[in-house]
């Protein structure tokens, strides 16, 4: 089973991508948190290949991140490009 992110991991991501302390609502922070969750789920699925329920969850998370990236691209192109570079997204 994939592990939940610890409070320290979440705080570190918020500190790195947030505009201010405690900024969990900005698109950049949400996308970074989703990316971490997606990476964790991907590792889980490499071990547990038959876990169809987690695979569906991964698909839903990928769609959510894609929609958020589309929103960020429309509203703030420079932030979008910087975030993609920092997260190594295609």
PyMOL Python script that loads the backbone (N, CA, C, O; Angstrom):
from pymol import cmd

cmd.read_pdbstr("""\
ATOM      1  N   UNK A   1       0.846  -1.175   0.000  1.00  0.00           N
ATOM      2  CA  UNK A   1       0.000   0.000   0.000  1.00  0.00           C
ATOM      3  C   UNK A   1       0.892   1.238   0.000  1.00  0.00           C
ATOM      4  O   UNK A   1       1.906   1.271   0.698  1.00  0.00           O
ATOM      5  N   UNK A   2       0.531   2.231  -0.759  1.00  0.00           N
ATOM      6  CA  UNK A   2       1.345   3.441  -0.809  1.00  0.00           C
ATOM      7  C   UNK A   2       1.215   4.216   0.506  1.00  0.00           C
ATOM      8  O   UNK A   2       0.156   4.237   1.134  1.00  0.00           O
ATOM      9  N   UNK A   3       2.313   4.845   0.897  1.00  0.00           N
ATOM     10  CA  UNK A   3       2.307   5.568   2.153  1.00  0.00           C
ATOM     11  C   UNK A   3       1.838   6.990   1.941  1.00  0.00           C
ATOM     12  O   UNK A   3       2.051   7.580   0.882  1.00  0.00           O
ATOM     13  N   UNK A   4       1.193   7.535   2.969  1.00  0.00           N
ATOM     14  CA  UNK A   4       0.767   8.926   2.915  1.00  0.00           C
ATOM     15  C   UNK A   4       1.977   9.822   3.116  1.00  0.00           C
ATOM     16  O   UNK A   4       2.952   9.439   3.761  1.00  0.00           O
ATOM     17  N   UNK A   5       1.900  10.999   2.564  1.00  0.00           N
ATOM     18  CA  UNK A   5       2.970  11.968   2.764  1.00  0.00           C
ATOM     19  C   UNK A   5       2.970  12.425   4.221  1.00  0.00           C
ATOM     20  O   UNK A   5       1.915  12.613   4.826  1.00  0.00           O
ATOM     21  N   UNK A   6       4.149  12.599   4.762  1.00  0.00           N
ATOM     22  CA  UNK A   6       4.242  13.081   6.134  1.00  0.00           C
ATOM     23  C   UNK A   6       4.037  14.590   6.162  1.00  0.00           C
ATOM     24  O   UNK A   6       4.126  15.257   5.132  1.00  0.00           O
ATOM     25  N   UNK A   7       3.762  15.117   7.342  1.00  0.00           N
ATOM     26  CA  UNK A   7       3.580  16.560   7.496  1.00  0.00           C
ATOM     27  C   UNK A   7       4.853  17.297   7.107  1.00  0.00           C
ATOM     28  O   UNK A   7       4.793  18.399   6.563  1.00  0.00           O
ATOM     29  N   UNK A   8       6.011  16.691   7.384  1.00  0.00           N
ATOM     30  CA  UNK A   8       7.284  17.328   7.029  1.00  0.00           C
ATOM     31  C   UNK A   8       7.449  17.440   5.521  1.00  0.00           C
ATOM     32  O   UNK A   8       7.909  18.466   5.020  1.00  0.00           O
ATOM     33  N   UNK A   9       7.074  16.381   4.790  1.00  0.00           N
ATOM     34  CA  UNK A   9       7.163  16.425   3.330  1.00  0.00           C
ATOM     35  C   UNK A   9       6.232  17.492   2.761  1.00  0.00           C
ATOM     36  O   UNK A   9       6.607  18.238   1.856  1.00  0.00           O
ATOM     37  N   UNK A  10       5.022  17.556   3.296  1.00  0.00           N
ATOM     38  CA  UNK A  10       4.060  18.552   2.829  1.00  0.00           C
ATOM     39  C   UNK A  10       4.581  19.957   3.120  1.00  0.00           C
ATOM     40  O   UNK A  10       4.528  20.832   2.256  1.00  0.00           O
ATOM     41  N   UNK A  11       5.089  20.175   4.345  1.00  0.00           N
ATOM     42  CA  UNK A  11       5.606  21.493   4.723  1.00  0.00           C
ATOM     43  C   UNK A  11       6.778  21.897   3.835  1.00  0.00           C
ATOM     44  O   UNK A  11       6.911  23.065   3.470  1.00  0.00           O
ATOM     45  N   UNK A  12       7.624  20.932   3.490  1.00  0.00           N
ATOM     46  CA  UNK A  12       8.775  21.218   2.628  1.00  0.00           C
ATOM     47  C   UNK A  12       8.325  21.653   1.229  1.00  0.00           C
ATOM     48  O   UNK A  12       8.874  22.596   0.659  1.00  0.00           O
ATOM     49  N   UNK A  13       7.329  20.962   0.685  1.00  0.00           N
ATOM     50  CA  UNK A  13       6.801  21.319  -0.639  1.00  0.00           C
ATOM     51  C   UNK A  13       6.138  22.687  -0.600  1.00  0.00           C
ATOM     52  O   UNK A  13       6.329  23.493  -1.511  1.00  0.00           O
ATOM     53  N   UNK A  14       5.356  22.959   0.452  1.00  0.00           N
ATOM     54  CA  UNK A  14       4.691  24.263   0.588  1.00  0.00           C
ATOM     55  C   UNK A  14       5.736  25.366   0.693  1.00  0.00           C
ATOM     56  O   UNK A  14       5.585  26.429   0.090  1.00  0.00           O
ATOM     57  N   UNK A  15       6.792  25.117   1.455  1.00  0.00           N
ATOM     58  CA  UNK A  15       7.848  26.121   1.618  1.00  0.00           C
ATOM     59  C   UNK A  15       8.552  26.401   0.295  1.00  0.00           C
ATOM     60  O   UNK A  15       8.891  27.547  -0.002  1.00  0.00           O
ATOM     61  N   UNK A  16       8.772  25.356  -0.498  1.00  0.00           N
ATOM     62  CA  UNK A  16       9.497  25.510  -1.759  1.00  0.00           C
ATOM     63  C   UNK A  16       8.650  26.194  -2.838  1.00  0.00           C
ATOM     64  O   UNK A  16       9.153  27.045  -3.572  1.00  0.00           O
ATOM     65  N   UNK A  17       7.369  25.825  -2.938  1.00  0.00           N
ATOM     66  CA  UNK A  17       6.538  26.302  -4.045  1.00  0.00           C
ATOM     67  C   UNK A  17       5.523  27.371  -3.653  1.00  0.00           C
ATOM     68  O   UNK A  17       4.942  28.018  -4.523  1.00  0.00           O
ATOM     69  N   UNK A  18       5.303  27.566  -2.343  1.00  0.00           N
ATOM     70  CA  UNK A  18       4.305  28.528  -1.900  1.00  0.00           C
ATOM     71  C   UNK A  18       4.786  29.961  -2.015  1.00  0.00           C
ATOM     72  O   UNK A  18       5.987  30.232  -2.026  1.00  0.00           O
ATOM     73  N   UNK A  19       3.834  30.868  -2.098  1.00  0.00           N
ATOM     74  CA  UNK A  19       4.161  32.289  -2.161  1.00  0.00           C
ATOM     75  C   UNK A  19       4.477  32.843  -0.783  1.00  0.00           C
ATOM     76  O   UNK A  19       5.247  33.794  -0.644  1.00  0.00           O
ATOM     77  N   UNK A  20       3.866  32.230   0.250  1.00  0.00           N
ATOM     78  CA  UNK A  20       4.130  32.623   1.632  1.00  0.00           C
ATOM     79  C   UNK A  20       3.946  31.392   2.511  1.00  0.00           C
ATOM     80  O   UNK A  20       3.526  30.339   2.031  1.00  0.00           O
ATOM     81  N   UNK A  21       4.255  31.523   3.780  1.00  0.00           N
ATOM     82  CA  UNK A  21       4.140  30.391   4.685  1.00  0.00           C
ATOM     83  C   UNK A  21       2.685  29.953   4.830  1.00  0.00           C
ATOM     84  O   UNK A  21       1.794  30.784   5.007  1.00  0.00           O
ATOM     85  N   UNK A  22       2.453  28.664   4.754  1.00  0.00           N
ATOM     86  CA  UNK A  22       1.097  28.141   4.892  1.00  0.00           C
ATOM     87  C   UNK A  22       0.260  28.253   3.636  1.00  0.00           C
ATOM     88  O   UNK A  22      -0.954  28.057   3.690  1.00  0.00           O
ATOM     89  N   UNK A  23       0.873  28.561   2.512  1.00  0.00           N
ATOM     90  CA  UNK A  23       0.154  28.736   1.252  1.00  0.00           C
ATOM     91  C   UNK A  23      -0.060  27.371   0.596  1.00  0.00           C
ATOM     92  O   UNK A  23       0.755  26.927  -0.213  1.00  0.00           O
ATOM     93  N   UNK A  24      -1.159  26.715   0.950  1.00  0.00           N
ATOM     94  CA  UNK A  24      -1.437  25.407   0.360  1.00  0.00           C
ATOM     95  C   UNK A  24      -2.439  25.489  -0.779  1.00  0.00           C
ATOM     96  O   UNK A  24      -2.718  24.483  -1.431  1.00  0.00           O
ATOM     97  N   UNK A  25      -2.978  26.663  -1.026  1.00  0.00           N
ATOM     98  CA  UNK A  25      -4.036  26.784  -2.018  1.00  0.00           C
ATOM     99  C   UNK A  25      -3.587  27.225  -3.388  1.00  0.00           C
ATOM    100  O   UNK A  25      -4.341  27.083  -4.350  1.00  0.00           O
ATOM    101  N   UNK A  26      -2.386  27.757  -3.513  1.00  0.00           N
ATOM    102  CA  UNK A  26      -1.958  28.245  -4.826  1.00  0.00           C
ATOM    103  C   UNK A  26      -1.770  27.069  -5.778  1.00  0.00           C
ATOM    104  O   UNK A  26      -1.408  25.974  -5.348  1.00  0.00           O
ATOM    105  N   UNK A  27      -2.014  27.290  -7.066  1.00  0.00           N
ATOM    106  CA  UNK A  27      -1.914  26.199  -8.036  1.00  0.00           C
ATOM    107  C   UNK A  27      -0.540  25.523  -8.038  1.00  0.00           C
ATOM    108  O   UNK A  27      -0.454  24.305  -8.193  1.00  0.00           O
ATOM    109  N   UNK A  28       0.530  26.297  -7.869  1.00  0.00           N
ATOM    110  CA  UNK A  28       1.866  25.710  -7.905  1.00  0.00           C
ATOM    111  C   UNK A  28       2.050  24.698  -6.778  1.00  0.00           C
ATOM    112  O   UNK A  28       2.607  23.622  -6.995  1.00  0.00           O
ATOM    113  N   UNK A  29       1.591  25.030  -5.590  1.00  0.00           N
ATOM    114  CA  UNK A  29       1.719  24.120  -4.445  1.00  0.00           C
ATOM    115  C   UNK A  29       0.858  22.882  -4.667  1.00  0.00           C
ATOM    116  O   UNK A  29       1.307  21.762  -4.426  1.00  0.00           O
ATOM    117  N   UNK A  30      -0.368  23.076  -5.121  1.00  0.00           N
ATOM    118  CA  UNK A  30      -1.255  21.942  -5.341  1.00  0.00           C
ATOM    119  C   UNK A  30      -0.694  20.998  -6.393  1.00  0.00           C
ATOM    120  O   UNK A  30      -0.768  19.779  -6.236  1.00  0.00           O
ATOM    121  N   UNK A  31      -0.132  21.554  -7.468  1.00  0.00           N
ATOM    122  CA  UNK A  31       0.447  20.731  -8.525  1.00  0.00           C
ATOM    123  C   UNK A  31       1.666  19.981  -8.001  1.00  0.00           C
ATOM    124  O   UNK A  31       1.857  18.810  -8.327  1.00  0.00           O
ATOM    125  N   UNK A  32       2.487  20.638  -7.197  1.00  0.00           N
ATOM    126  CA  UNK A  32       3.671  19.985  -6.634  1.00  0.00           C
ATOM    127  C   UNK A  32       3.261  18.845  -5.694  1.00  0.00           C
ATOM    128  O   UNK A  32       3.871  17.776  -5.715  1.00  0.00           O
ATOM    129  N   UNK A  33       2.229  19.070  -4.871  1.00  0.00           N
ATOM    130  CA  UNK A  33       1.750  18.014  -3.976  1.00  0.00           C
ATOM    131  C   UNK A  33       1.176  16.838  -4.773  1.00  0.00           C
ATOM    132  O   UNK A  33       1.421  15.678  -4.441  1.00  0.00           O
ATOM    133  N   UNK A  34       0.419  17.145  -5.817  1.00  0.00           N
ATOM    134  CA  UNK A  34      -0.113  16.080  -6.665  1.00  0.00           C
ATOM    135  C   UNK A  34       1.010  15.298  -7.334  1.00  0.00           C
ATOM    136  O   UNK A  34       0.936  14.075  -7.451  1.00  0.00           O
ATOM    137  N   UNK A  35       2.051  16.004  -7.774  1.00  0.00           N
ATOM    138  CA  UNK A  35       3.173  15.340  -8.434  1.00  0.00           C
ATOM    139  C   UNK A  35       3.880  14.381  -7.488  1.00  0.00           C
ATOM    140  O   UNK A  35       4.278  13.289  -7.892  1.00  0.00           O
ATOM    141  N   UNK A  36       4.037  14.783  -6.230  1.00  0.00           N
ATOM    142  CA  UNK A  36       4.654  13.910  -5.231  1.00  0.00           C
ATOM    143  C   UNK A  36       3.782  12.682  -5.003  1.00  0.00           C
ATOM    144  O   UNK A  36       4.284  11.560  -4.928  1.00  0.00           O
ATOM    145  N   UNK A  37       2.479  12.898  -4.894  1.00  0.00           N
ATOM    146  CA  UNK A  37       1.546  11.789  -4.686  1.00  0.00           C
ATOM    147  C   UNK A  37       1.573  10.842  -5.885  1.00  0.00           C
ATOM    148  O   UNK A  37       1.546   9.624  -5.709  1.00  0.00           O
ATOM    149  N   UNK A  38       1.626  11.387  -7.096  1.00  0.00           N
ATOM    150  CA  UNK A  38       1.667  10.590  -8.311  1.00  0.00           C
ATOM    151  C   UNK A  38       2.949   9.758  -8.353  1.00  0.00           C
ATOM    152  O   UNK A  38       2.914   8.585  -8.723  1.00  0.00           O
ATOM    153  N   UNK A  39       4.069  10.355  -7.978  1.00  0.00           N
ATOM    154  CA  UNK A  39       5.336   9.624  -7.965  1.00  0.00           C
ATOM    155  C   UNK A  39       5.280   8.472  -6.964  1.00  0.00           C
ATOM    156  O   UNK A  39       5.753   7.373  -7.255  1.00  0.00           O
ATOM    157  N   UNK A  40       4.705   8.718  -5.788  1.00  0.00           N
ATOM    158  CA  UNK A  40       4.578   7.670  -4.777  1.00  0.00           C
ATOM    159  C   UNK A  40       3.678   6.528  -5.273  1.00  0.00           C
ATOM    160  O   UNK A  40       3.997   5.353  -5.091  1.00  0.00           O
ATOM    161  N   UNK A  41       2.568   6.885  -5.891  1.00  0.00           N
ATOM    162  CA  UNK A  41       1.650   5.863  -6.403  1.00  0.00           C
ATOM    163  C   UNK A  41       2.285   5.065  -7.538  1.00  0.00           C
ATOM    164  O   UNK A  41       2.062   3.860  -7.654  1.00  0.00           O
ATOM    165  N   UNK A  42       3.064   5.725  -8.363  1.00  0.00           N
ATOM    166  CA  UNK A  42       3.748   5.044  -9.460  1.00  0.00           C
ATOM    167  C   UNK A  42       4.707   3.994  -8.917  1.00  0.00           C
ATOM    168  O   UNK A  42       4.774   2.880  -9.436  1.00  0.00           O
ATOM    169  N   UNK A  43       5.455   4.352  -7.865  1.00  0.00           N
ATOM    170  CA  UNK A  43       6.360   3.389  -7.237  1.00  0.00           C
ATOM    171  C   UNK A  43       5.575   2.214  -6.650  1.00  0.00           C
ATOM    172  O   UNK A  43       6.003   1.066  -6.762  1.00  0.00           O
ATOM    173  N   UNK A  44       4.444   2.493  -6.035  1.00  0.00           N
ATOM    174  CA  UNK A  44       3.595   1.444  -5.475  1.00  0.00           C
ATOM    175  C   UNK A  44       3.137   0.484  -6.573  1.00  0.00           C
ATOM    176  O   UNK A  44       3.139  -0.732  -6.380  1.00  0.00           O
ATOM    177  N   UNK A  45       2.747   1.034  -7.722  1.00  0.00           N
ATOM    178  CA  UNK A  45       2.221   0.198  -8.797  1.00  0.00           C
ATOM    179  C   UNK A  45       3.313  -0.613  -9.489  1.00  0.00           C
ATOM    180  O   UNK A  45       3.014  -1.627 -10.120  1.00  0.00           O
ATOM    181  N   UNK A  46       4.567  -0.188  -9.384  1.00  0.00           N
ATOM    182  CA  UNK A  46       5.658  -0.997  -9.933  1.00  0.00           C
ATOM    183  C   UNK A  46       5.782  -2.315  -9.171  1.00  0.00           C
ATOM    184  O   UNK A  46       6.119  -3.345  -9.754  1.00  0.00           O
ATOM    185  N   UNK A  47       5.510  -2.277  -7.877  1.00  0.00           N
ATOM    186  CA  UNK A  47       5.586  -3.481  -7.039  1.00  0.00           C
ATOM    187  C   UNK A  47       4.290  -4.275  -7.125  1.00  0.00           C
ATOM    188  O   UNK A  47       4.315  -5.500  -7.244  1.00  0.00           O
ATOM    189  N   UNK A  48       3.153  -3.575  -7.065  1.00  0.00           N
ATOM    190  CA  UNK A  48       1.839  -4.220  -7.035  1.00  0.00           C
ATOM    191  C   UNK A  48       1.144  -4.003  -8.377  1.00  0.00           C
ATOM    192  O   UNK A  48       0.267  -3.149  -8.506  1.00  0.00           O
ATOM    193  N   UNK A  49       1.548  -4.784  -9.362  1.00  0.00           N
ATOM    194  CA  UNK A  49       1.069  -4.591 -10.728  1.00  0.00           C
ATOM    195  C   UNK A  49      -0.439  -4.840 -10.886  1.00  0.00           C
ATOM    196  O   UNK A  49      -1.065  -4.262 -11.774  1.00  0.00           O
ATOM    197  N   UNK A  50      -1.020  -5.685 -10.043  1.00  0.00           N
ATOM    198  CA  UNK A  50      -2.434  -6.046 -10.182  1.00  0.00           C
ATOM    199  C   UNK A  50      -3.375  -5.129  -9.414  1.00  0.00           C
ATOM    200  O   UNK A  50      -4.578  -5.389  -9.378  1.00  0.00           O
ATOM    201  N   UNK A  51      -2.876  -4.080  -8.809  1.00  0.00           N
ATOM    202  CA  UNK A  51      -3.696  -3.191  -7.983  1.00  0.00           C
ATOM    203  C   UNK A  51      -4.481  -2.222  -8.878  1.00  0.00           C
ATOM    204  O   UNK A  51      -4.051  -1.097  -9.134  1.00  0.00           O
ATOM    205  N   UNK A  52      -5.621  -2.683  -9.336  1.00  0.00           N
ATOM    206  CA  UNK A  52      -6.429  -1.898 -10.287  1.00  0.00           C
ATOM    207  C   UNK A  52      -7.049  -0.664  -9.638  1.00  0.00           C
ATOM    208  O   UNK A  52      -7.214   0.362 -10.297  1.00  0.00           O
ATOM    209  N   UNK A  53      -7.391  -0.751  -8.364  1.00  0.00           N
ATOM    210  CA  UNK A  53      -8.025   0.383  -7.693  1.00  0.00           C
ATOM    211  C   UNK A  53      -7.041   1.551  -7.567  1.00  0.00           C
ATOM    212  O   UNK A  53      -7.410   2.702  -7.797  1.00  0.00           O
ATOM    213  N   UNK A  54      -5.814   1.260  -7.208  1.00  0.00           N
ATOM    214  CA  UNK A  54      -4.811   2.323  -7.108  1.00  0.00           C
ATOM    215  C   UNK A  54      -4.471   2.885  -8.489  1.00  0.00           C
ATOM    216  O   UNK A  54      -4.174   4.071  -8.630  1.00  0.00           O
ATOM    217  N   UNK A  55      -4.519   2.027  -9.495  1.00  0.00           N
ATOM    218  CA  UNK A  55      -4.252   2.490 -10.864  1.00  0.00           C
ATOM    219  C   UNK A  55      -5.320   3.494 -11.299  1.00  0.00           C
ATOM    220  O   UNK A  55      -5.015   4.490 -11.954  1.00  0.00           O
ATOM    221  N   UNK A  56      -6.565   3.224 -10.931  1.00  0.00           N
ATOM    222  CA  UNK A  56      -7.644   4.170 -11.249  1.00  0.00           C
ATOM    223  C   UNK A  56      -7.428   5.486 -10.505  1.00  0.00           C
ATOM    224  O   UNK A  56      -7.613   6.565 -11.068  1.00  0.00           O
ATOM    225  N   UNK A  57      -7.036   5.388  -9.239  1.00  0.00           N
ATOM    226  CA  UNK A  57      -6.745   6.598  -8.473  1.00  0.00           C
ATOM    227  C   UNK A  57      -5.635   7.406  -9.113  1.00  0.00           C
ATOM    228  O   UNK A  57      -5.701   8.634  -9.155  1.00  0.00           O
ATOM    229  N   UNK A  58      -4.611   6.721  -9.614  1.00  0.00           N
ATOM    230  CA  UNK A  58      -3.509   7.394 -10.293  1.00  0.00           C
ATOM    231  C   UNK A  58      -4.007   8.125 -11.538  1.00  0.00           C
ATOM    232  O   UNK A  58      -3.615   9.261 -11.804  1.00  0.00           O
ATOM    233  N   UNK A  59      -4.876   7.456 -12.296  1.00  0.00           N
ATOM    234  CA  UNK A  59      -5.430   8.080 -13.501  1.00  0.00           C
ATOM    235  C   UNK A  59      -6.213   9.343 -13.153  1.00  0.00           C
ATOM    236  O   UNK A  59      -6.116  10.352 -13.852  1.00  0.00           O
ATOM    237  N   UNK A  60      -6.986   9.283 -12.072  1.00  0.00           N
ATOM    238  CA  UNK A  60      -7.756  10.461 -11.652  1.00  0.00           C
ATOM    239  C   UNK A  60      -6.826  11.596 -11.222  1.00  0.00           C
ATOM    240  O   UNK A  60      -7.073  12.758 -11.546  1.00  0.00           O
ATOM    241  N   UNK A  61      -5.759  11.262 -10.494  1.00  0.00           N
ATOM    242  CA  UNK A  61      -4.800  12.283 -10.061  1.00  0.00           C
ATOM    243  C   UNK A  61      -4.098  12.925 -11.252  1.00  0.00           C
ATOM    244  O   UNK A  61      -3.871  14.135 -11.265  1.00  0.00           O
ATOM    245  N   UNK A  62      -3.753  12.115 -12.251  1.00  0.00           N
ATOM    246  CA  UNK A  62      -3.100  12.655 -13.449  1.00  0.00           C
ATOM    247  C   UNK A  62      -4.019  13.649 -14.161  1.00  0.00           C
ATOM    248  O   UNK A  62      -3.567  14.694 -14.627  1.00  0.00           O
ATOM    249  N   UNK A  63      -5.311  13.317 -14.242  1.00  0.00           N
ATOM    250  CA  UNK A  63      -6.271  14.221 -14.869  1.00  0.00           C
ATOM    251  C   UNK A  63      -6.414  15.520 -14.089  1.00  0.00           C
ATOM    252  O   UNK A  63      -6.497  16.600 -14.674  1.00  0.00           O
ATOM    253  N   UNK A  64      -6.441  15.410 -12.772  1.00  0.00           N
ATOM    254  CA  UNK A  64      -6.562  16.598 -11.934  1.00  0.00           C
ATOM    255  C   UNK A  64      -5.345  17.497 -12.098  1.00  0.00           C
ATOM    256  O   UNK A  64      -5.476  18.715 -12.220  1.00  0.00           O
ATOM    257  N   UNK A  65      -4.142  16.883 -12.099  1.00  0.00           N
ATOM    258  CA  UNK A  65      -2.922  17.681 -12.273  1.00  0.00           C
ATOM    259  C   UNK A  65      -2.907  18.342 -13.647  1.00  0.00           C
ATOM    260  O   UNK A  65      -2.488  19.492 -13.775  1.00  0.00           O
ATOM    261  N   UNK A  66      -3.360  17.627 -14.675  1.00  0.00           N
ATOM    262  CA  UNK A  66      -3.403  18.186 -16.030  1.00  0.00           C
ATOM    263  C   UNK A  66      -4.322  19.398 -16.076  1.00  0.00           C
ATOM    264  O   UNK A  66      -3.976  20.416 -16.676  1.00  0.00           O
ATOM    265  N   UNK A  67      -5.495  19.299 -15.445  1.00  0.00           N
ATOM    266  CA  UNK A  67      -6.425  20.432 -15.439  1.00  0.00           C
ATOM    267  C   UNK A  67      -5.826  21.626 -14.705  1.00  0.00           C
ATOM    268  O   UNK A  67      -5.995  22.769 -15.130  1.00  0.00           O
ATOM    269  N   UNK A  68      -5.130  21.362 -13.608  1.00  0.00           N
ATOM    270  CA  UNK A  68      -4.514  22.460 -12.843  1.00  0.00           C
ATOM    271  C   UNK A  68      -3.374  23.098 -13.643  1.00  0.00           C
ATOM    272  O   UNK A  68      -3.194  24.315 -13.608  1.00  0.00           O
ATOM    273  N   UNK A  69      -2.612  22.279 -14.357  1.00  0.00           N
ATOM    274  CA  UNK A  69      -1.543  22.824 -15.202  1.00  0.00           C
ATOM    275  C   UNK A  69      -2.129  23.683 -16.323  1.00  0.00           C
ATOM    276  O   UNK A  69      -1.586  24.739 -16.647  1.00  0.00           O
ATOM    277  N   UNK A  70      -3.230  23.232 -16.911  1.00  0.00           N
ATOM    278  CA  UNK A  70      -3.897  24.023 -17.946  1.00  0.00           C
ATOM    279  C   UNK A  70      -4.353  25.372 -17.388  1.00  0.00           C
ATOM    280  O   UNK A  70      -4.196  26.406 -18.036  1.00  0.00           O
ATOM    281  N   UNK A  71      -4.917  25.349 -16.185  1.00  0.00           N
ATOM    282  CA  UNK A  71      -5.362  26.587 -15.544  1.00  0.00           C
ATOM    283  C   UNK A  71      -4.180  27.528 -15.301  1.00  0.00           C
ATOM    284  O   UNK A  71      -4.255  28.721 -15.595  1.00  0.00           O
ATOM    285  N   UNK A  72      -3.094  26.979 -14.764  1.00  0.00           N
ATOM    286  CA  UNK A  72      -1.928  27.807 -14.469  1.00  0.00           C
ATOM    287  C   UNK A  72      -1.334  28.390 -15.752  1.00  0.00           C
ATOM    288  O   UNK A  72      -0.875  29.532 -15.769  1.00  0.00           O
ATOM    289  N   UNK A  73      -1.347  27.596 -16.824  1.00  0.00           N
ATOM    290  CA  UNK A  73      -0.823  28.078 -18.104  1.00  0.00           C
ATOM    291  C   UNK A  73      -1.651  29.256 -18.619  1.00  0.00           C
ATOM    292  O   UNK A  73      -1.103  30.211 -19.170  1.00  0.00           O
ATOM    293  N   UNK A  74      -2.960  29.185 -18.440  1.00  0.00           N
ATOM    294  CA  UNK A  74      -3.828  30.274 -18.906  1.00  0.00           C
ATOM    295  C   UNK A  74      -3.673  31.528 -18.064  1.00  0.00           C
ATOM    296  O   UNK A  74      -3.728  32.639 -18.590  1.00  0.00           O
ATOM    297  N   UNK A  75      -3.479  31.360 -16.755  1.00  0.00           N
ATOM    298  CA  UNK A  75      -3.480  32.519 -15.864  1.00  0.00           C
ATOM    299  C   UNK A  75      -2.104  33.135 -15.659  1.00  0.00           C
ATOM    300  O   UNK A  75      -1.993  34.353 -15.522  1.00  0.00           O
ATOM    301  N   UNK A  76      -1.036  32.307 -15.635  1.00  0.00           N
ATOM    302  CA  UNK A  76       0.309  32.825 -15.358  1.00  0.00           C
ATOM    303  C   UNK A  76       1.332  31.972 -16.097  1.00  0.00           C
ATOM    304  O   UNK A  76       1.845  30.992 -15.558  1.00  0.00           O
ATOM    305  N   UNK A  77       1.620  32.356 -17.331  1.00  0.00           N
ATOM    306  CA  UNK A  77       2.477  31.554 -18.204  1.00  0.00           C
ATOM    307  C   UNK A  77       3.890  31.397 -17.643  1.00  0.00           C
ATOM    308  O   UNK A  77       4.468  30.314 -17.726  1.00  0.00           O
ATOM    309  N   UNK A  78       4.449  32.462 -17.074  1.00  0.00           N
ATOM    310  CA  UNK A  78       5.810  32.380 -16.541  1.00  0.00           C
ATOM    311  C   UNK A  78       5.889  31.410 -15.360  1.00  0.00           C
ATOM    312  O   UNK A  78       6.827  30.618 -15.271  1.00  0.00           O
ATOM    313  N   UNK A  79       4.925  31.467 -14.470  1.00  0.00           N
ATOM    314  CA  UNK A  79       4.890  30.548 -13.329  1.00  0.00           C
ATOM    315  C   UNK A  79       4.722  29.113 -13.818  1.00  0.00           C
ATOM    316  O   UNK A  79       5.316  28.188 -13.264  1.00  0.00           O
ATOM    317  N   UNK A  80       3.911  28.932 -14.861  1.00  0.00           N
ATOM    318  CA  UNK A  80       3.699  27.611 -15.447  1.00  0.00           C
ATOM    319  C   UNK A  80       5.010  27.041 -15.977  1.00  0.00           C
ATOM    320  O   UNK A  80       5.345  25.891 -15.696  1.00  0.00           O
ATOM    321  N   UNK A  81       5.742  27.829 -16.731  1.00  0.00           N
ATOM    322  CA  UNK A  81       7.010  27.362 -17.303  1.00  0.00           C
ATOM    323  C   UNK A  81       8.031  27.051 -16.214  1.00  0.00           C
ATOM    324  O   UNK A  81       8.746  26.052 -16.295  1.00  0.00           O
ATOM    325  N   UNK A  82       8.099  27.904 -15.198  1.00  0.00           N
ATOM    326  CA  UNK A  82       9.041  27.690 -14.097  1.00  0.00           C
ATOM    327  C   UNK A  82       8.696  26.417 -13.321  1.00  0.00           C
ATOM    328  O   UNK A  82       9.583  25.640 -12.965  1.00  0.00           O
ATOM    329  N   UNK A  83       7.420  26.213 -13.067  1.00  0.00           N
ATOM    330  CA  UNK A  83       6.988  25.029 -12.324  1.00  0.00           C
ATOM    331  C   UNK A  83       7.288  23.753 -13.106  1.00  0.00           C
ATOM    332  O   UNK A  83       7.768  22.774 -12.535  1.00  0.00           O
ATOM    333  N   UNK A  84       7.011  23.761 -14.399  1.00  0.00           N
ATOM    334  CA  UNK A  84       7.302  22.585 -15.214  1.00  0.00           C
ATOM    335  C   UNK A  84       8.786  22.264 -15.196  1.00  0.00           C
ATOM    336  O   UNK A  84       9.177  21.097 -15.171  1.00  0.00           O
ATOM    337  N   UNK A  85       9.608  23.298 -15.207  1.00  0.00           N
ATOM    338  CA  UNK A  85      11.052  23.088 -15.178  1.00  0.00           C
ATOM    339  C   UNK A  85      11.487  22.512 -13.826  1.00  0.00           C
ATOM    340  O   UNK A  85      12.301  21.590 -13.778  1.00  0.00           O
ATOM    341  N   UNK A  86      10.943  23.055 -12.728  1.00  0.00           N
ATOM    342  CA  UNK A  86      11.319  22.589 -11.396  1.00  0.00           C
ATOM    343  C   UNK A  86      10.862  21.167 -11.130  1.00  0.00           C
ATOM    344  O   UNK A  86      11.566  20.408 -10.464  1.00  0.00           O
ATOM    345  N   UNK A  87       9.689  20.792 -11.642  1.00  0.00           N
ATOM    346  CA  UNK A  87       9.152  19.456 -11.396  1.00  0.00           C
ATOM    347  C   UNK A  87       9.548  18.444 -12.461  1.00  0.00           C
ATOM    348  O   UNK A  87       9.180  17.273 -12.371  1.00  0.00           O
ATOM    349  N   UNK A  88      10.293  18.882 -13.466  1.00  0.00           N
ATOM    350  CA  UNK A  88      10.715  18.013 -14.580  1.00  0.00           C
ATOM    351  C   UNK A  88       9.518  17.360 -15.280  1.00  0.00           C
ATOM    352  O   UNK A  88       9.519  16.157 -15.542  1.00  0.00           O
ATOM    353  N   UNK A  89       8.509  18.165 -15.575  1.00  0.00           N
ATOM    354  CA  UNK A  89       7.335  17.676 -16.285  1.00  0.00           C
ATOM    355  C   UNK A  89       7.488  17.962 -17.769  1.00  0.00           C
ATOM    356  O   UNK A  89       8.103  18.950 -18.169  1.00  0.00           O
ATOM    357  N   UNK A  90       6.917  17.076 -18.578  1.00  0.00           N
ATOM    358  CA  UNK A  90       6.978  17.308 -20.020  1.00  0.00           C
ATOM    359  C   UNK A  90       5.885  18.227 -20.460  1.00  0.00           C
ATOM    360  O   UNK A  90       5.779  18.538 -21.646  1.00  0.00           O
TER     361      UNK A  90
END
""", "prot")
cmd.dss("prot")
cmd.show_as("cartoon", "prot")
cmd.util.cbc("prot")
cmd.orient("prot")
